[in-house]
Amino acid sequence: MSGDAAPDIFDKVRIPPDLDEHLRDTNPWWVGKPGRVLPSFRRWAFGSLLRKLDTGVAPAVVLRGARQVGKTTIQEQAIRHLLDERGVDPRQILRVQFDEIPSLRGLREPILTIVRWFENRILGCSLNESAHAKKPAFVFLDEVQNLADWAPQIKTLVDNHTLHMVVTGSSALRIEAGRDSLAGRVTTIELGTLLLREIAGLRFDARLEPLVADNGLRELIEPDFWREVSEHGTRQRDTRDRSFAEFSARGGYPLTHAKPDVPWPEVADQINETVIRRVIQHDLRMGERGRKRDPELLEEVFRLACRYAGQAPGQAVFVSEVKQVLRANVGWNRIRNYLRFLDGALLLHLIRPLELRLKRSKGNFKLCLIDPGLRASWLEEIVPLDPAALDQAAHLADLAGHLAESVVGAFLADIPHLDLAHFPERAAEPEVDFVLTVGEKRIPLEVKYRKHIDPHRHTLGIRSFLDKAHYNAPFGVLVTMDDDVRVDDPRIIPVSLRSLLLLR
């Protein structure tokens, strides 16, 4: 080629050879090859993701959830849908999985650099040129929170280019921090472990419709809605109970139900390795710079969170037990920071005490694991919630009561935009397990997971809360083990745990 020939535009952006090879291997559709074999079952968030991409309310969709709940699978299913069912040109789709990518050292702005490489090497034109040709590109970024400066780079992309973008992450704190700087540019989908209706679909090919829409909260302040929750559950009793029995035995992680014939000990080892130890060994290391990191302390704090799931232990409990096990002088502030880290890593929900009249209420966080399978795998102890199984393990009844409270708290905490708190015991008022706030209304909810319910004694907390006019609580909900509980007070609506879990 002569010296005055035009420069090759594809030489404008260079990346390390191993990164180039990795991107080509993980985007096989560019050369007409298939990706990995995907599960045929699609989680509820699959449809939500496609709807948000279609409506374009925000330039980017954030799919946030704990490790191993199916975020990557949903991404890959969405890509396969775009290719096979919508006929999108394979060269319009880029996917980057940042927790498996080769070293990014030397790349000052890795997201922007990779996208520029994609424009030059794969798309063959700029993102905006592709969009003007009515062929907007799709960019999928998986586990993006591993990059310290991911949010400014995404802001630059969506502010200056027309494209469809999906971002996933398993760190609430780091994704939330980035989302704050992307206000108006992202819309978020929160993904937990399997819903009960998803277990029904995955295990029994049964289709159950949710009672609450993705963004619907107003119906929660209507007593007739909660009566419908109970009636809906009993109408689906057979499928509901079979699904709940599987949830009781194996929790709600997709990997536990995708292969139901694999014995629980093997599944438990997989959960420990790919979820819990991944957080302890990897996410802790990737945490805030300058902060001392102690994986042994984090492991012990998580063990105690499992032991006290569904409860609100005080700092003295944590400090004394940590000191005893680790034989070290560990203060409450460090323990509290590690609890918040577990909450940020989406393994745990810390349910705060109810704040009233702009005053911070005294009390401890209530600990609610995102899934009972975490406790069963980490402590190597299965506490059944299924009534029939619990009958055979009556000595675990008290633990089952606490675990049921943890399940309820985690389930409610995953309802988008719902304000959830608990009401600690006070001098003249009994505790209430949870308080739901919707607008100016509050709904007290008590969990009494036992065979025999005393309609008076077991509703003291709810009735006391309802009697205080300034709490603005029109009715309360009593979550029970069985469907046939009756309470004389018309303000209190009994709902079995099995029916409650079909609300979404």
N, C-alpha and C positions, 0 to 999 in steps of 0.2 A: 504494500500500500504506500502511495506517495506521502511525503511529509505534510502536504497541505490538505490531506483528506479530512472530511468531517469526523469528529470524535464519535466513538460508539456510545450511545446513551446508556447502554447496559453496563458500561464501566464506571458510571457515576457513583454507584454505591457498592462498596465491598464489605463483606462480613467474613469472619474466620471460616475456613473450609469446613471444620467440623459442625459449625452452626448452619452453614448452607446445606450440608448433607442431612442434618437433623430435620430442618424445616421441610425438605423435599420428602423425607421418609414419613413424616407425620402429616403430610398433606398429599396422600397418594392419588387423590382424584385429579391432581394436575396432569398426571400422565395416564389417566384412564384406568387406574388400579383401584380395587375396593379397599375400604378401611377394615377395621376389625369387625367380627360378627357381633352385632348389637342385640340386646334383649328385645323381644317383641313387645314386652309390656312397657307402657309409657306412663311416667308419673304425672300427677296433675299439673306440675309446673311446665310440662312440655307445651300444652295448649296455651297457657298464660304467656309463655315466652314468644310463641309465634304471633299471638294477638298483639303484644306490645311492639314487636318488630313491624307488624303490618300497620298499626295505627300511627307509629312514629311520633307519639306524644313527646318523647325525649330522644335525643340522638343515640343514647346508649342504654342498654338494659343491664342491671347488675343482678346476678343470681348468687345469693349469699346463703351459705349453709355449712354445717359441720362436715368434717371429712367423711367420705364413704356414704353420703346420703344420695348420691346419684347426679351431682352437678355435671361432671364430665360426660356421663352417659347421655344426659339431656342435650348437652351441646352437640355431641356426635349424632344423636338422633335428629336434631334440628338440621344439621348439615346434610344428612342423608335425605331428609324430607325436601330440602331445597333442591338437591340434585335430581332426585328420582321423581318427585311429584310436582315440582314447580319448574323444572327445566332450567335452573340457573346454570350458567356457564361455569364449569369447575374452576376456571382461572379467576373467577370473581370471589373465591372463598379462601380466606387465610385463617388458619388455626395455630395458636402458639400455646403450648403447655409449659408454664414457667417453673413448675416444680420438678420437671424432668429435663430441662434444657441444658445443653453444654454451657460451660463457663461464659458469662457475659462480660468478663473483665476486658477492659479496653473499649467497651461501648459506652459512651457517655450518656446517651439517651437510647436505651435498648429498644423500647417500643417504637419510637419514631424511626430509628435506624432500620429495624426489621420491616416496618411498613413501607419505607422508601425502597428498600431492597425488593419487596413484594411488587411495588408499582413498576419498577424497572425490569425485574427478571421474570415476573410471572404475568402480571396484568398487562404489561406492555404500554401503559399510558398512566396518567395521573388518576387519582381517585375521583377528582372532579370531572375530568374528561369522560371517565366511565359513567359517572352519574348523569352527565348531560346526554349521553347516548342511551339513557334509560336502562342502564345496566349497573346500578350501584353495587359496590363491593360489600361483602360481609366479612367482618373481622371478629374472630372469636379469641379472647384472651383468657386462659385458664389459670387459676391460682395466682392472680396478678399481684396480690398483696405482698408477695415475696420481693417485689421491687420497691425500694425505698421511695422513689419519686414517680410512681405510676400515675397518680392523679394529674399532675401538671402536664404530663405527656398526653394523656387522654384528652384533657381540656384543649390542648393545642390541636389535636386531631379533629375533634368534633366542632371546634369553633371555626376551623379553616377548610374543612372538607365535608362533602356530602357522602355519607356511608351508613351502613347498619353495623352496630357494634354490640357485642355481648361480652360481659366481663364477669368472671366468677371468682369467689374468694371464700376461704374458710376461717378468716380472722375477723370477728366483728369489730374489734377496735381499729384495726388498720383499714378495713374497708369503710367503716364509718368515718374515720378521719379523712379519707380520700373523698368520700361522698359529700362531706360538708363543703369541700372546695369545688365540687361539681354541681352545686345547687342549680336546679333547672335543666341540667344536661343529662341526668340519669333518672331512670325509674327502677324500682327495686322489687325483686321477688325473694321472699324469705322461704327457704326450703328446710324443713325438718326431716326427721325419720318418717317412715311410712305411716300414713293415716290408716285408721282401721278399715276404711272402705278400699284403700289400696291393697291392704293385705287380702281382703276378700277378692279383689280382682286378680291379684298375682297368684294366690293359692287355689282359688275356687272358681276363677273365671266368672265371678258374679259382679254385676254393675250396680252400685249403690250411689245415688245422687246426694250431694251435700245439701244441707239446709241453709248454710250461710254462704253468700257470694264472697269473692275474693276481697272486696272492699266494703262489705256490708256490716254495719254495727248497730244501726238503729233498731233492728228487730230484737236485739238482746235486752232492751228495756221494756219489752212487752211480755207480760206473764203468759199470754196465750202461746207465744213462740216457744217457751220452755216446756209447756204442756205438749206442744207438737213434737219437741225433741224426744220426750218420753214415748209418745205414741208412735213416732216414726221408728224408734228402736224396737218396740215390741212388734210392729208390723214386719220387721226384718229379722225377727228373733233367731231363726235357724241360722242364716248366714252370719248374722252379727255374733252369735255365741260361738260358732265354729272359728270365726276370725279372731275373736277375743281370746279363745283358748290358745291359738297359735301365738298371739302377741304375748300372752302370759308366759308361755314356755320359752320364747326366743327373742322377745323384744321387737323393735321395729326397724332395724337396719336392713336395707335391701339385700345385702349379701346373705343374711340368715334365712331369707325366704326364697331367694332365687334357687337355692339348692337345699330343699327341706330334708333330703335324705342324709345329708352330712351330719354326723353326730354333733351334739352341742359342744362338747369339749374342743373339737376342732374349730368350730365356728367361733367359740370364745377366744381361742388363741389368735385367730385372725383379727377379731375386734381389738384385742389388746395390742397387737402389733401394728395394725394399719391405722388405728384411730387414736388410742390413748398414748402409746409410746411415741407415735409420730408427733403428737402435740408436745410431750415432755422432752423429747430429744431434738426435734427439729424446730418447732414453732418457738419454743423457749429461747433457743439459740438465736433465732431470727428476730427476737424482740427488741425493745428499745435499747439503743446504744448507751453504754455507760452504766447500765443497771446490772448489779451483781445477779448472776443466774445460778440457781442451785436446783438441779434436777431431782436430787433426793428429797429436798423440802417440798417441791411441787408434787412429787409422787405421794408423799405422806399426806399433804393437804387434800389431794384428790381422793385418797383412801378414806379419809375422815368424811369428806363430802358424800361418798358412797354410803358410809355407815349411818350418817345422819340425814340421808335423803328424806325430804318431806318434813323436816324439822328446822328449827331456828336456834341452834346452839349458840351460847354466848362465847365471848372471846376467851374466858377462863377455860372452857372445855378444850378449845383448840390449842391454846398455849400449853396447858398441862400435858396433853396427850402428845403433842409434837416434841416437847422437851423430853418426855419419857422415852419415846421411840428413838429419837435422833441423838439423845444425850448431848444436847446443845442448847445454849441460851438464845432461843428465837423469840422475838417480840411479836406482838399482835399486828403491828403495822406491816411487817413482812408477810405474815400469814394472810392478812386481808388483801394485800396486793396480789398474792398468788390466787386467792379466790376470785378476784376480779380478772386475773389472767385467764382462769378456766372459763369464766363467763365470756370473756372476749374470744376465747378459742372455740366457743359454741358447744362446750361439753356440759355446761351447767347454766341454769338460770338463777340469778340471785334476785329473789322477789323482795322488794323493799317494804318497810313498814309504811302504812298509810299516812300521808301528810295532809293535815287539815288546816284551813285558815292560814295558809302560807307559813305554817310553823312546821319545822322538821320534827317528826315523831321519833321518840326514843324507841329503840328496839333493834333486833338483829335481823340480818337477811335470812329469809327462808330459802333453803337449798333444794332446788328441783333439778334433778338430772334430766338431760334431754331425752334419755331413753333408759328404761329399766335394764336393758341388755348390758349397758355399761357396768352397772353394779354387779349383775350376775357374773359377768366375765372377769372383772377385776378382783372381786372378793371371793370368787369361786363358790358362790352360794345363790341358788335359785330360790326366790321367794314367790310362790305362785299367786296370781291375782284371780285366776279362773276359779269360781266358787267350787266347782267339783274337785279340782286339784287341791284347793285349800282345805277342803274337808278331810283330805288324806294327810294333811300336814298342819293340824290344828295348833301345834306349838309355835307356828310362825304367824299366827293371826295378828299379833300386835305389829310385827314388822310389815306385814301385808298392808295394814292400815296406814302406816307411814309411807310406804311405797306408793299406795294409791293416791295419797296426797301429793307426792312428788309427780306422779303421772298427770294428775289434774293441773297442777301448777305449770308444768312444761307445756301441756296442751293449750292452756289458755294464753300463756306467754307467746305462743307462736301465732296467735290470731293477729293479723296486721292492724296496727294502730290502736289496739285495745290497751287501756291503762289498767294495769294489774298491780295490786298490792296485797299485803296481809295486815291484819289488825291484831297487834299483840295485846295480851291481857293487861288491863289497867286496874287501878285501885278499885273502881266501882263498876267495871265492865269486863265481861269475859271475852276471851279471844274469839276472832272469826278467822277461819283458815284463809279465805281470799275475799277481796273486795274488787269488783269490776266497776270501773267508772266509765260511763259513756255520756259525754256532754256534762250536764249538771246532775245526772242521776247516778246513784250507786246501788249496786246489787251485791249484798253479802252472800257468800257461798261457803257452805260448810261440808266437809267430807267426813262421812261416818260409814266406813267400810267394814261392816260387821253383820253377822247373821240376824241379830235382834236389835231393833231400834226402839228406844224409849221416846215416843213423840214429844214428851215434855223435856226430859233431861238433856237429850241430845240436840235440842234446838234452842237452848238457852242463849247461845252466842248470837244466833240470827235474830231471835226475838228482841234481845236487848238492843241490837243495832237498829232494828226496824222501829223500835219505840222512841228513838231519839230523832225528833223532827228535823234537827239541823243536819243530819246525815243524808237527808233527801233520798231515802231508800223505799221505793214503793212495794217491794216484795223481796223474798230471798229464795235461794235454791239449796236444797239438801241433796248431795250426791251420795248415793247408797250402793250397796252391793247388789240388791235384788230389785225387781221391777214392782213388786206388790206392796211397797211401803205406803202407808197412809198417815197423814198428819192433819189433826183437826183444825189447826190455824190456816185459814184460806190464803194467808199471805205467803205461806211456805210451800214451794213446789218441789216434790221429790223427783229426782231423775237418777236412774242407775248409771254407774260409771260406763257400762257397756253402751248405753244409749247416748251418753254425753259425747263419747268418742266418735259418734257418727254425725256430730254437729257440722263438721267440716268435711 
